[in-house]
Amino acid sequence: MAVVSKKFRDDFEAWAAQRIASGEWSESEMSDFKEMLRKDLTPGPDQLRAGLKLILAAGVEAPAPIDDHEQRYQLWADYFATEAASICPVTV
């Protein structure tokens, strides 16, 4: 099981609550997404992007998998932090 930081959890929960409240996602869809996210954050080779390729500039292909689970974690953490900041901006 993947272990996440409190900030990751808080950012994710803010994002998820907003998506459900807005009707963009159903409770069932969010549950499915959480299962996918747990799988993506599990150490080991990338199971979700295996066999996929990215098309870069000039049609150059690159493998899509991110086999470093810490890099996958950081990508999700950055995404949820950015989304949470746009939902609940901090004012000073």
C-alpha angles and dihedrals in degrees: 000000000000117000117213134189123256089250091052090050093046093047091047093048092050090050094046094047091051093049092050094043091051092050092240090120132026123223088253093051090049091050090052090047092052090054090050091048092050089052092048092050094050113111116254137055119342106269098179100054098034111137094013125120134202122223109224130188116314091017095290112156124219130181112263100208118107102205095181104087091199090059091049089049092051092049091053092042091053092047095050092044091053092046093046091050090054091049097045107021114197114236122201 
